Amino acid sequence: MRPISIAIVCAVVCVGRLSQGQEAAPDLILHHGKIVTVDDRFSIYEAIAVRGERIQRVGTEAAVLALKGPRTEVVDLAGRMVIPGLIDSHCHPLDASLVVRDHASP
């Protein structure tokens, strides 16, 4: 194989590997806050990046803001707390039982 051919193949392989390692920019970054991850240790981070409907990364402000792209919306939380994935999990058993009873088939 010619030296020029070898150089072209190496360049293509290197560019391919570099592009695979790059993350797509997040749609939303929330920073300067308290991001409670609710993992085993209830870790608290400074920032969170979201892409689509998924959390892309949590971490320090510097690490997460480094992901920012030209279209990324950035929100300063001003110290407020975010608990990703928390949903309204409370219920009203008495009310629920009345609704179920009213709609039960005979």
C-alpha positions in Angstrom: 0.0 0.0 0.0 1.3 3.5 -0.8 2.2 5.9 2.0 -0.5 8.3 0.8 -3.1 5.6 0.9 -2.1 4.6 4.4 -2.3 8.3 5.5 -5.8 8.7 4.1 -7.0 5.5 5.8 -5.5 6.6 9.1 -7.1 10.1 8.8 -10.6 8.6 8.1 -10.3 6.2 11.0 -9.2 9.0 13.4 -12.0 11.4 12.3 -14.5 8.6 12.7 -13.4 7.9 16.2 -13.4 11.6 17.2 -16.9 12.1 15.9 -18.1 9.0 17.8 -16.8 10.4 21.1 -18.6 13.8 20.8 -21.9 14.1 22.5 -24.7 16.0 20.8 -25.5 19.3 22.4 -28.3 19.3 25.0 -31.6 21.0 24.4 -31.7 22.4 28.0 -29.2 23.1 30.7 -30.2 23.9 34.2 -27.3 25.2 36.3 -26.4 27.1 39.5 -28.8 24.9 41.5 -29.1 21.8 43.6 -29.8 18.8 41.4 -30.9 15.9 43.7 -30.4 12.7 41.8 -32.1 10.3 44.2 -29.4 7.7 43.7 -28.2 5.4 46.6 -26.4 8.4 48.2 -28.9 11.1 47.3 -26.1 12.9 45.4 -26.5 16.6 44.8 -25.0 18.2 41.7 -24.8 21.8 40.4 -26.2 21.3 36.9 -28.1 19.0 34.6 -28.2 18.7 30.8 -31.4 17.4 29.1 -31.6 16.2 25.4 -35.1 15.4 24.2 -36.9 13.6 27.0 -33.8 12.2 28.6 -31.2 13.4 31.1 -27.9 13.6 29.3 -25.6 14.4 32.2 -25.5 15.8 35.8 -22.4 17.2 37.3 -20.5 20.4 38.0 -21.5 23.6 36.3 -18.3 23.7 34.4 -18.7 20.1 33.1 -22.4 20.5 32.1 -22.0 24.0 30.6 -19.2 22.7 28.4 -21.8 20.7 26.6 -23.7 23.8 25.5 -24.4 24.2 21.8 -25.7 27.2 19.8 -29.3 26.2 20.3 -29.1 25.0 24.0 -31.5 26.9 26.3 -29.7 27.7 29.5 -31.6 28.4 32.8 -29.9 29.8 35.9 -31.7 28.2 38.8 -30.4 30.8 41.3 -29.8 28.1 43.9 -33.2 26.4 43.6 -33.6 22.6 43.8 -34.5 20.2 41.0 -35.5 16.6 41.6 -35.4 14.9 38.2 -38.0 12.3 37.6 -40.2 13.2 40.6 -43.8 12.8 39.8 -46.9 13.5 41.8 -47.1 10.2 43.6 -49.6 11.1 46.3 -53.1 9.7 46.2 -56.4 10.1 48.0 -57.6 6.6 48.9 -61.1 7.6 50.0 -61.7 9.6 46.8 -60.2 6.9 44.7 -62.4 4.2 46.3 -65.5 6.3 45.7 -64.7 6.8 42.0 -63.9 3.1 41.5 -67.1 2.1 43.3 -69.2 4.5 41.2 -67.7 3.0 38.0 -67.6 -0.7 38.9 -69.5 -3.0 36.7 -72.3 -5.1 38.3 
